[in-house]
Amino acid sequence: MDILIILTTTVFVQNKVYIYQTDAQERVQTYLKSIKQWMLTGFNILIVENSGYSFPELEKNPKLQIISYCEKDIPECAYLLQNNSKGASELFAINYAFNNCKFKQSSFIIKVTGRYFIPEFENYLKCINLNNFEVICQNDPMRCEFLGCNKQSFNKFFNISLILKDQSYCNHIEQLYNERINNFDKVLICKKMFIEPTQHGGINLVNYYL
């Protein structure tokens, strides 16, 4: 199974709600620690950075691609400039990165919040036939540090729309993702994945598992 890991990152905090870790250098170091561990896996890694940081600390690697942009410089991002939802920016970033990357032939695309590395993830997935699933999510489907889908479901699962089935606007990405997960029949709900203690980006909380 050709799996692509998309790591979402924002070094320079923008006008978004629920931001706890705001220091850019702290955020860089958190991301770098995670990214370097992901690079030791067999996954292809796509980093998307939506505040213009290019991660010059990382060496070139055929398994790695970095797509960096600033929302204010992308015409298609105009609708985000007055939107304080991190989820709205994340959905755009995932789509922008995948549509402009060299890994578009990947059969399964998994988004992981860039600050987190999951040590057992690769071995866990090796024991599962992802061809039998359309969507993958965390043990708690109301969390979204990682989740993904097969290539055929990408435009449906990661659609940038924030409108729920009842036509209401959704400002909470967890709720939106949860509704989309429930729209699929073949869903892999992963076991609880333990990680190195990692500071949550949005609130004063250290995560020990995903």
C-alpha positions, 0 to 999 in steps of 0.5 A, a space after each residue: 500500500 502506497 501511503 502518503 503522510 501529510 504533516 500540517 504545520 503553521 510556524 507563524 501563528 495567524 488570526 486563529 482561535 484556540 492557539 496556546 503555543 505561539 512562539 515561532 521558534 518553539 513551534 519550529 523545534 516541535 515540528 522538526 523533532 516530529 518530522 525527523 522521526 517520520 523521515 526514518 519510516 517507509 512513508 512518503 512525507 509531504 509537509 504543508 506549511 501555511 505561514 511561509 516557513 520553508 524548513 531550511 533545516 531539513 536535507 533534501 530527500 526523495 521521500 520528502 516534499 515541502 510545500 510552503 505558502 502564505 495564505 495572504 499570497 494565494 488568491 484561492 485563500 481569500 475566503 480564509 483571511 477573515 476566518 478564525 477557524 484553524 480547521 478551515 485553513 487545514 482543509 485548504 492546506 491539505 488540498 493545496 498540498 496534495 494537488 501540487 505534490 509529487 506523490 499524487 499517485 499515492 493510494 492512501 492519504 493520511 493527514 497528521 498534525 505536524 507536531 506529532 510522531 506516532 512510533 507504532 503507526 508504520 508497524 500497525 498499518 503493515 498488519 492491516 490491509 488498507 485496501 479494505 477501507 475507505 477511511 482511517 481515523 483515531 480511536 476517538 473519532 471526535 479527535 483529528 490529530 490523524 485521519 485519512 482516506 483512500 485516493 478515490 475518497 479524497 475529494 469527498 473526505 477532505 472537501 474544503 466546504 464547512 457546511 454540514 449535512 443539515 446545511 449549517 455552517 461548522 466552525 469545529 473541524 472535529 465535528 465536520 470530520 466526524 460527520 464525514 467519517 460517518 458517511 463512509 461504510 468502510 472505516 478503520 478505527 485505530 487502536 489507541 496510539 501512545 506517543 512521546 508526551 507532546 504539547 498540544 498546539 491549541 490548549 494547555 495540554 500535553 498529549 500522551 496518546 492519539 
